[in-house]
Amino acid sequence: MTSNGPPPGVPANDPDAFGTAHARSYAEAPPRQVPGFASLHRMTSMLLAERVPTHGRVLVLGAGGGLELKALADDHAGWTFDGVDPSAEMLRTAGQIVGPHSARVRLHQGYIDAAPEGPFDGATCLLTLHFVSRDQRLETLRQIRRRLAPGAPFVVAHISFSQIEPERSLWISRHVAFGGTDPANLERAKQAIATKLSILSPEEDEAMLREAAFSNISLFYAGLSFRGWVGYA
């Protein structure tokens, strides 16, 4: 699995989880492993633009790699961005990817507590929360919510499927198969996903968003093992 977080099998709280080689190859993986990757960015841009003003400020949690930042900056010339990620290597990659938009992007190494206080006009967290442990996820969502202006949109997407067997194992198999994993590594990949990622069911994900005080939560994206929601501060 690829996303704005460490690869399967690497602890989610390891800031060095992404090495230089992984950071350099990052841009090639998400379009292959995440169904509708480009469309996910387009939908995120549209949902944010419904409420983020022309010169709005957007928080991007899990900004390493820079693909999401670049997509949003390409679409909205007046927006400024604060991107947060624990990996220094991935942030360096993000700085290169955003290129001509760099004057509108500030990058911060760390977790949500490294993010500026805001208030932000919108926020995103794409392909990241499945790397955040269950006991830290609610507080992470609350910290995002606290940094948003009233009514500001929050767009979130990550791995989310049933945690009841045999459905859970079936979804893990589907996830690995779609990503094009080498057949020789299939079992190791399945084990890594089953034991190293923090995956909730869609019902649990929505309940946690509500508990974090987001309102009007709607599912807007479903791509095999991934789900995406929009909610409002």
Secondary structure as a PSIPRED ss2 file (coil, helix, strand):
# PSIPRED VFORMAT (PSIPRED V4.0)

   1 M C   1.000  0.000  0.000
   2 T C   1.000  0.000  0.000
   3 S C   1.000  0.000  0.000
   4 N C   1.000  0.000  0.000
   5 G C   1.000  0.000  0.000
   6 P C   1.000  0.000  0.000
   7 P C   1.000  0.000  0.000
   8 P C   1.000  0.000  0.000
   9 G C   1.000  0.000  0.000
  10 V C   1.000  0.000  0.000
  11 P C   1.000  0.000  0.000
  12 A C   1.000  0.000  0.000
  13 N C   1.000  0.000  0.000
  14 D C   1.000  0.000  0.000
  15 P C   1.000  0.000  0.000
  16 D C   1.000  0.000  0.000
  17 A C   1.000  0.000  0.000
  18 F C   1.000  0.000  0.000
  19 G C   1.000  0.000  0.000
  20 T H   0.000  1.000  0.000
  21 A H   0.000  1.000  0.000
  22 H H   0.000  1.000  0.000
  23 A H   0.000  1.000  0.000
  24 R H   0.000  1.000  0.000
  25 S H   0.000  1.000  0.000
  26 Y H   0.000  1.000  0.000
  27 A H   0.000  1.000  0.000
  28 E H   0.000  1.000  0.000
  29 A C   1.000  0.000  0.000
  30 P H   0.000  1.000  0.000
  31 P H   0.000  1.000  0.000
  32 R H   0.000  1.000  0.000
  33 Q H   0.000  1.000  0.000
  34 V C   1.000  0.000  0.000
  35 P C   1.000  0.000  0.000
  36 G C   1.000  0.000  0.000
  37 F H   0.000  1.000  0.000
  38 A H   0.000  1.000  0.000
  39 S H   0.000  1.000  0.000
  40 L H   0.000  1.000  0.000
  41 H H   0.000  1.000  0.000
  42 R H   0.000  1.000  0.000
  43 M H   0.000  1.000  0.000
  44 T H   0.000  1.000  0.000
  45 S H   0.000  1.000  0.000
  46 M H   0.000  1.000  0.000
  47 L H   0.000  1.000  0.000
  48 L H   0.000  1.000  0.000
  49 A H   0.000  1.000  0.000
  50 E C   1.000  0.000  0.000
  51 R C   1.000  0.000  0.000
  52 V C   1.000  0.000  0.000
  53 P C   1.000  0.000  0.000
  54 T C   1.000  0.000  0.000
  55 H C   1.000  0.000  0.000
  56 G C   1.000  0.000  0.000
  57 R E   0.000  0.000  1.000
  58 V E   0.000  0.000  1.000
  59 L E   0.000  0.000  1.000
  60 V E   0.000  0.000  1.000
  61 L E   0.000  0.000  1.000
  62 G C   1.000  0.000  0.000
  63 A C   1.000  0.000  0.000
  64 G C   1.000  0.000  0.000
  65 G C   1.000  0.000  0.000
  66 G C   1.000  0.000  0.000
  67 L H   0.000  1.000  0.000
  68 E H   0.000  1.000  0.000
  69 L H   0.000  1.000  0.000
  70 K H   0.000  1.000  0.000
  71 A H   0.000  1.000  0.000
  72 L H   0.000  1.000  0.000
  73 A H   0.000  1.000  0.000
  74 D H   0.000  1.000  0.000
  75 D H   0.000  1.000  0.000
  76 H C   1.000  0.000  0.000
  77 A C   1.000  0.000  0.000
  78 G C   1.000  0.000  0.000
  79 W C   1.000  0.000  0.000
  80 T E   0.000  0.000  1.000
  81 F E   0.000  0.000  1.000
  82 D E   0.000  0.000  1.000
  83 G E   0.000  0.000  1.000
  84 V E   0.000  0.000  1.000
  85 D E   0.000  0.000  1.000
  86 P C   1.000  0.000  0.000
  87 S C   1.000  0.000  0.000
  88 A H   0.000  1.000  0.000
  89 E H   0.000  1.000  0.000
  90 M H   0.000  1.000  0.000
  91 L H   0.000  1.000  0.000
  92 R H   0.000  1.000  0.000
  93 T H   0.000  1.000  0.000
  94 A H   0.000  1.000  0.000
  95 G H   0.000  1.000  0.000
  96 Q H   0.000  1.000  0.000
  97 I H   0.000  1.000  0.000
  98 V H   0.000  1.000  0.000
  99 G H   0.000  1.000  0.000
 100 P H   0.000  1.000  0.000
 101 H H   0.000  1.000  0.000
 102 S H   0.000  1.000  0.000
 103 A H   0.000  1.000  0.000
 104 R H   0.000  1.000  0.000
 105 V E   0.000  0.000  1.000
 106 R E   0.000  0.000  1.000
 107 L E   0.000  0.000  1.000
 108 H E   0.000  0.000  1.000
 109 Q E   0.000  0.000  1.000
 110 G C   1.000  0.000  0.000
 111 Y C   1.000  0.000  0.000
 112 I H   0.000  1.000  0.000
 113 D H   0.000  1.000  0.000
 114 A H   0.000  1.000  0.000
 115 A C   1.000  0.000  0.000
 116 P C   1.000  0.000  0.000
 117 E C   1.000  0.000  0.000
 118 G C   1.000  0.000  0.000
 119 P C   1.000  0.000  0.000
 120 F E   0.000  0.000  1.000
 121 D C   1.000  0.000  0.000
 122 G E   0.000  0.000  1.000
 123 A E   0.000  0.000  1.000
 124 T E   0.000  0.000  1.000
 125 C E   0.000  0.000  1.000
 126 L E   0.000  0.000  1.000
 127 L C   1.000  0.000  0.000
 128 T C   1.000  0.000  0.000
 129 L H   0.000  1.000  0.000
 130 H H   0.000  1.000  0.000
 131 F H   0.000  1.000  0.000
 132 V C   1.000  0.000  0.000
 133 S C   1.000  0.000  0.000
 134 R H   0.000  1.000  0.000
 135 D H   0.000  1.000  0.000
 136 Q H   0.000  1.000  0.000
 137 R H   0.000  1.000  0.000
 138 L H   0.000  1.000  0.000
 139 E H   0.000  1.000  0.000
 140 T H   0.000  1.000  0.000
 141 L H   0.000  1.000  0.000
 142 R H   0.000  1.000  0.000
 143 Q H   0.000  1.000  0.000
 144 I H   0.000  1.000  0.000
 145 R H   0.000  1.000  0.000
 146 R H   0.000  1.000  0.000
 147 R C   1.000  0.000  0.000
 148 L E   0.000  0.000  1.000
 149 A C   1.000  0.000  0.000
 150 P C   1.000  0.000  0.000
 151 G C   1.000  0.000  0.000
 152 A C   1.000  0.000  0.000
 153 P E   0.000  0.000  1.000
 154 F E   0.000  0.000  1.000
 155 V E   0.000  0.000  1.000
 156 V E   0.000  0.000  1.000
 157 A E   0.000  0.000  1.000
 158 H E   0.000  0.000  1.000
 159 I E   0.000  0.000  1.000
 160 S E   0.000  0.000  1.000
 161 F C   1.000  0.000  0.000
 162 S C   1.000  0.000  0.000
 163 Q C   1.000  0.000  0.000
 164 I C   1.000  0.000  0.000
 165 E C   1.000  0.000  0.000
 166 P C   1.000  0.000  0.000
 167 E H   0.000  1.000  0.000
 168 R H   0.000  1.000  0.000
 169 S H   0.000  1.000  0.000
 170 L H   0.000  1.000  0.000
 171 W H   0.000  1.000  0.000
 172 I H   0.000  1.000  0.000
 173 S H   0.000  1.000  0.000
 174 R H   0.000  1.000  0.000
 175 H H   0.000  1.000  0.000
 176 V H   0.000  1.000  0.000
 177 A H   0.000  1.000  0.000
 178 F H   0.000  1.000  0.000
 179 G C   1.000  0.000  0.000
 180 G C   1.000  0.000  0.000
 181 T C   1.000  0.000  0.000
 182 D C   1.000  0.000  0.000
 183 P H   0.000  1.000  0.000
 184 A H   0.000  1.000  0.000
 185 N H   0.000  1.000  0.000
 186 L H   0.000  1.000  0.000
 187 E H   0.000  1.000  0.000
 188 R H   0.000  1.000  0.000
 189 A H   0.000  1.000  0.000
 190 K H   0.000  1.000  0.000
 191 Q H   0.000  1.000  0.000
 192 A H   0.000  1.000  0.000
 193 I H   0.000  1.000  0.000
 194 A H   0.000  1.000  0.000
 195 T H   0.000  1.000  0.000
 196 K H   0.000  1.000  0.000
 197 L C   1.000  0.000  0.000
 198 S C   1.000  0.000  0.000
 199 I C   1.000  0.000  0.000
 200 L E   0.000  0.000  1.000
 201 S C   1.000  0.000  0.000
 202 P H   0.000  1.000  0.000
 203 E H   0.000  1.000  0.000
 204 E H   0.000  1.000  0.000
 205 D H   0.000  1.000  0.000
 206 E H   0.000  1.000  0.000
 207 A H   0.000  1.000  0.000
 208 M H   0.000  1.000  0.000
 209 L H   0.000  1.000  0.000
 210 R H   0.000  1.000  0.000
 211 E H   0.000  1.000  0.000
 212 A C   1.000  0.000  0.000
 213 A C   1.000  0.000  0.000
 214 F C   1.000  0.000  0.000
 215 S E   0.000  0.000  1.000
 216 N E   0.000  0.000  1.000
 217 I E   0.000  0.000  1.000
 218 S E   0.000  0.000  1.000
 219 L E   0.000  0.000  1.000
 220 F E   0.000  0.000  1.000
 221 Y E   0.000  0.000  1.000
 222 A E   0.000  0.000  1.000
 223 G E   0.000  0.000  1.000
 224 L C   1.000  0.000  0.000
 225 S C   1.000  0.000  0.000
 226 F E   0.000  0.000  1.000
 227 R E   0.000  0.000  1.000
 228 G E   0.000  0.000  1.000
 229 W E   0.000  0.000  1.000
 230 V E   0.000  0.000  1.000
 231 G E   0.000  0.000  1.000
 232 Y E   0.000  0.000  1.000
 233 A C   1.000  0.000  0.000
